[in-house]
Amino acid sequence: DIVMTQSPDSLAVSLGERANIDCKSSQSVLHSSNNKNYLAWYQQKPGQPPKLLIYWASTRESGVPDRFSGSGSGTDFTLTISSLQAEDVAVYYCQQCYSTPFTFGGGTKVEIK
Amino acid sequence: EVQLVESGGGLVQPGGSLRLSCAASGFTFNNYWMHWVRQAPGKGLVWVSRINGDGTTTNYADSVKGRFTISRDNAKNTLYLQMNSLRAEDTAVYYCARGDDYSKFVSWGQGTLVTVSS
């Protein structure tokens, strides 16, 4: 199984400041057939299902604000919130869809400092 | 508009069984892989199982293999999860999700809570 490790577990950032969340996979999730990384990022607020933010490591889902961006390839990935807004307080998860089981990271809780 | 609505959760004793349903609408159901993902209270997301569009291919997390069975009825646009030999550690909110492009879960239901307790 591919193990997804997120860091940090929690993060407090001032409004308008940058937040970076890291995700490391225990093996590469880069598919050689199409050169795409099968890595997605989700946002989850209390009492709600997860919401897709980023897929293929860096493609923003339709309707997601451009302050959210994803980067990385192979085994190391980062979700960046360029200017934290109050509505971004949530838990963020990475997930690999390279091979089953489609494992998630442990989550990173983002709060306002 | 894509809609996924789970049902069938509830309180069950250890060793018992439960069948979850996920009613889908707003898209061509048999064109998509469907997934179950669970979340224990206060914990993270855990992928449980998936099934392809015609129901011929399934995969499971090791923690549920041999106890849970995923299936679908494309005529009814409904996804199922039959859960047998339930354990306390199966207590969670169970979400169904549509898999897109083998790479993302765009649409999720609101979840149904399963509590395994005596």
Interface residues (C-beta under 8 A of the other chain):
Chain A: D1 K36 Y38 A40 Y42 Q44 P49 P50 K51 L52 Y55 W56 E61 V91 Y93 Q95 C97 T100 P101 F102 T103 F104 G105 G106 G107
Chain B: H35 V37 G44 L45 V46 W47 R50 N59 Y60 A61 D62 Y95 A97 G99 D101 Y102 S103 K104 F105 V106 W108 G109 Q110 G111
